[in-house]
Amino acid sequence: MADAARNAEVAQPQQYQASQLTWDKIADSKEFQDLMATKKTFIVPAFIFFVVYYFALPVLVGYAPQFMSIKVWYVNLAYLFALSQFFVAWLIAGLYVRAANIFDRLAKDILNKAEDAKGGK
């Protein structure tokens, strides 16, 4: 059974093959520039939010220990804040997966257009 799994062929995705000139044309196209701008509008704010949120815990614990020691139910606010970082990380990851599906679709459209222009399809 293990040998069958080892010998099973894994289907490799077909990669787009093009010359450097074609890649340069793709990089200079308006569609590609729009894709990069769209990615940047999601990635940069998400990154900044996560870094600020992540470093807020040690900063607040260091500079506002009275605030972070406030009891909520049976634990202090610092522990709840630390626990919330796991949920926020998963939330950002989920939002990125959703956005990445859109980015992938846009990238595929760009490659399809390049293939059509060179007569690939």
Legacy VTK file of the C-alpha trace (Angstrom):
# vtk DataFile Version 3.0
C-alpha trace
ASCII
DATASET POLYDATA
POINTS 121 float
0.000 0.000 0.000
2.819 2.389 0.874
4.585 1.539 -2.394
1.462 2.398 -4.360
1.258 5.781 -2.700
4.963 6.409 -3.344
4.692 5.426 -6.991
1.557 7.424 -7.690
2.211 10.211 -10.124
1.488 13.681 -8.884
-0.037 15.890 -11.528
2.151 18.949 -11.937
0.392 22.185 -12.809
1.183 23.451 -16.263
3.514 26.418 -16.046
3.412 29.272 -18.488
6.596 29.396 -20.561
7.554 32.704 -22.132
10.560 34.716 -23.186
11.962 37.547 -21.115
10.474 40.006 -23.605
7.006 38.543 -23.031
7.423 38.756 -19.255
8.546 42.373 -19.617
5.440 43.143 -21.695
3.260 41.497 -19.045
4.964 43.488 -16.279
4.429 46.729 -18.215
0.757 46.015 -18.958
-2.000 47.987 -17.276
-3.669 44.784 -16.059
-0.520 43.656 -14.255
0.023 47.100 -12.736
-3.602 47.049 -11.539
-3.059 43.588 -10.028
0.008 44.787 -8.111
-1.875 47.873 -6.892
-4.814 45.714 -5.796
-2.510 43.372 -3.890
-0.781 46.310 -2.255
-4.079 47.820 -1.063
-4.776 44.621 0.881
-1.334 43.457 1.981
0.132 46.722 3.280
-2.784 47.694 5.587
-3.156 44.095 6.811
0.564 43.927 7.586
0.570 47.273 9.406
-2.521 46.340 11.422
-1.038 42.979 12.426
2.334 44.421 13.460
0.699 47.176 15.520
-1.707 44.691 17.109
1.096 42.207 17.808
3.404 44.759 19.451
0.554 46.406 21.372
0.626 43.582 23.936
4.211 44.009 25.158
3.936 47.788 24.934
0.723 47.876 26.965
2.047 45.379 29.493
5.172 47.486 29.881
3.632 50.957 29.928
0.120 50.326 31.261
0.407 47.379 33.669
-2.514 48.582 35.786
-4.769 48.586 32.740
-3.619 45.171 31.541
-4.092 43.655 35.017
-7.823 44.455 35.064
-9.742 41.252 35.730
-12.287 40.133 33.152
-14.148 37.098 34.433
-11.310 35.128 36.045
-8.338 36.263 33.947
-6.630 39.569 33.415
-6.896 41.662 30.285
-3.322 40.862 29.200
-4.106 37.146 28.896
-7.268 37.868 26.922
-5.354 40.203 24.642
-2.663 37.558 24.095
-5.299 34.941 23.317
-7.022 37.317 20.908
-3.831 37.514 18.852
-4.340 33.917 17.752
-7.862 34.705 16.566
-6.752 37.886 14.818
-3.946 36.020 13.035
-6.407 33.379 11.805
-8.858 36.088 10.753
-6.197 37.914 8.739
-5.070 34.613 7.195
-8.659 33.808 6.209
-9.149 37.240 4.689
-5.906 36.858 2.772
-6.929 33.465 1.384
-10.150 35.016 0.141
-8.277 37.945 -1.411
-5.589 35.640 -2.857
-8.261 33.738 -4.774
-9.160 37.007 -6.481
-5.482 37.803 -7.105
-4.973 34.349 -8.631
-7.965 34.766 -10.910
-6.662 38.151 -12.103
-3.173 36.703 -12.670
-4.636 33.801 -14.645
-6.556 36.254 -16.828
-3.319 38.154 -17.502
-1.505 34.948 -18.475
-4.402 33.816 -20.678
-4.339 37.152 -22.449
-0.559 36.809 -22.986
-0.990 33.262 -24.332
-3.713 34.423 -26.696
-1.497 37.264 -27.910
1.365 34.875 -28.740
-0.974 32.293 -30.268
-0.756 29.754 -27.465
-4.467 28.919 -27.353
LINES 1 122
121 0 1 2 3 4 5 6 7 8 9 10 11 12 13 14 15 16 17 18 19 20 21 22 23 24 25 26 27 28 29 30 31 32 33 34 35 36 37 38 39 40 41 42 43 44 45 46 47 48 49 50 51 52 53 54 55 56 57 58 59 60 61 62 63 64 65 66 67 68 69 70 71 72 73 74 75 76 77 78 79 80 81 82 83 84 85 86 87 88 89 90 91 92 93 94 95 96 97 98 99 100 101 102 103 104 105 106 107 108 109 110 111 112 113 114 115 116 117 118 119 120
